[in-house]
Amino acid sequence: MDMTLFLALLAFAFVTSVTPGPNNLMLLASGANFGIRRSLPHMFGIALGFTLMVFIVGLGLAEAFDTFPVLRQGMMVVAVLYMLWLAWKIAHASAPEAGQTGGKPLTFLQAAAFQWVNPKAWIMAIGAQTNYAQDATWAAAALVALGFVLMNLPAISLWTWLGQEIRRFLTNPRRLMAFNWTMAALLVASLLPILFH
């Protein structure tokens, strides 16, 4: 993987990790209710569980891509279309509902296991391996997983840290619109190197 493609992967990993989704909304609530320290197992469970998922998806897709090269192209089309749809949804999203939850934050294992039933995580993993693992080898799958190791935890940490603050920030309609359109634009921009590579 050349440096341009790796930087595009890092942008893709950051933007897809920082944009709203089930993990980030749960971390937003966890940060608001329990603070960063008590949410650390949840954060690490997401980061490490998702990274492992990305790697395993890459291992399975590597063999499938060798056997059926058209599968890579089809999956790239689906991944790009999904990301464009996600960008549209992000740009037009409403503010999250403020609410209190009781109980305890998710544990490391609960958060790691959640990745396997999270549709956004599946699309991110498949999209990343499809579009950035050029030669469909275990090393390429590992390099894509490394991109998520570097970008996922900082991105999801932001949601936890914002906790209560993000609710106040997103209640202002102009700030909400600017935030949503910026995230949508960054998501689309992360796709440009894929489309023109």
N, C-alpha and C positions, 0 to 999 in steps of 0.2 A: 504494500500500500504506500503510495507516494504521500508526501507531506500535505499537499493540497487536499487530497481525499481524506487524510486523517484529520485535518482541521475541520473539514466539512462534517466528518463523523462526530467530532467533539461538539460542534454547533448543534447537530441533530440530537445528540445525547443530552445536551444541556436544555435545549428548548423543549424537547419532548418530556424531559423529566420535570421541568419547572412549570409547564402549562397545567391548567386545572384537569384533574382526573380523580378517580377514587382515592388513590394514595394521598394526594396532596390535600384533598378535602378532609380526609381523616386526620392528617397531620395538623392541619389548620385547627381543627377541633381539639386535638390532643394538646397542641401548644397552648391554646386558650384555656383549657381546663386543667392541665397538669404541669405546664412549663416544659422547658427544653430538657432539663436533667431527667425527669421522669419519663419523657418521650424518647430518650436515646435508644432503648431497646427496639422500639417501634421503627425508628429511623434506620438503625443498622440492619434490622430484619428486612426492610424494603430494599436498602442498597445492596446488601449481599445476596439476598434471595433473588432479586431481579438480575443481578450480574450473573449468577449461576444459571438462571433461566436463559439469558441471552446466549451463554456459552453452549448450553445443551441444545437449544434450538439450532444454533450454528452447526453443531456436530451432525444433527439429523438432516438438516437441509443440505449440508455439503455432499452427502451421499446421493440425496435425491437430485441435486443439481447436476451431478456427474452423470447420473442415469438419464435424466430428462432435462436437457438444457433449456427447453422452452418454459419449464416451470419457473426458472429464475426470472425470465421476462414477464411472465404472467403475474408473479408475486410482486415484481417491481411496480407494475401498473396498479395492482390492487393497493399496495402500500402508499404509492404517491397519491392516488385518488382518496384514500382514507385520510391521509395527512392534509390534503386540500380541504376535505370536508371538515376535519377537525379544526383547521384554521378558520373556516367560515363560522363554525359553532363558537369558537373562542371569541372571534370578533363581535359576535352578537349575543354574548352571554350576559346574564343578569347577575346581580350581586348575590353571593351565597347568603342563605338564611342564617341569622345569628341564633344560636341555641346552646343550651347547656346540656351536657351529658354527664351522668353519674358513673360511678364505677372506677375501673382501673384502665390505664393505657394498654394498648396491645403489647403483647410480649414479642420478643425476637422471633420465636418460632411461628407465632400466629401471623405476624407481618410477612415473614418469608413465605409461608404457605399461601397467603392471600394472593401472591403474584401469579400463581398457577390458575386462579379463577378470575383474574382481572383482565377484562377484554383489552383495555388500553395497553397493558403490559405485553400481551400477546402480539398485538399489532406493532408495538415498538420493537420487540425482539425480532419478529419476522421481518419487519421493514429494515431494521439495522443490518441484519445478516444478509438479507437479499440485496441491499443496495451498496453495502460497504465491504463485504467479504468477497473481494474480487476473484480469488482463485478457489474458493470453497474448500479450504483445508482446515484442519484443526487449528493451525497457527493463525489463519485469517479469522476464524471464529473467536479465538482467544484475544486477538487484537481489537476486535469489535467489543468484546466484553471489557477489555481494558479501558476503552473509551468511556464506557458507562461507569467503571470504577472511578475514573477521574472526575466525572461530571455529575453523577447521580446524587451522591451524598450532599455536595454543596447546594445543589438545586432544591432537594427536598428539605434540607435544613432551613432554607429561607422560609418555606411555608410554616414550619414549626415555630421559627423565631417570630414571624409576623403575628401568628396567633390572633390575639385580640386586636392588634393594630390593623390588620388587613380588613377587618369588618368596618372600621371607621374610614379607612382609605377608600373602600369600594362603595360606600354609601353616597359619595359625591359623584353625580352622574358623569361629569366631564372627566374625572380621574378614572372612573370605571371604563369609560369608552377609550381613553388613551391607553390604559393598561391592556385592555383586551385587543385593541388593534395593533399595539406593539408586539404582543405575544404572537398574534396571528401572522404578522409580517415576518417576524423572526423564524417562525415555523416554515413558512413558504420559502424564505431565503435559504434555509438549510437544505431545501430540496434542489436548488439550482445546480449545484455541482453534480448531483446524481443525473439530472435531466440532460446536462451538457457534457458529461464525462464520456 
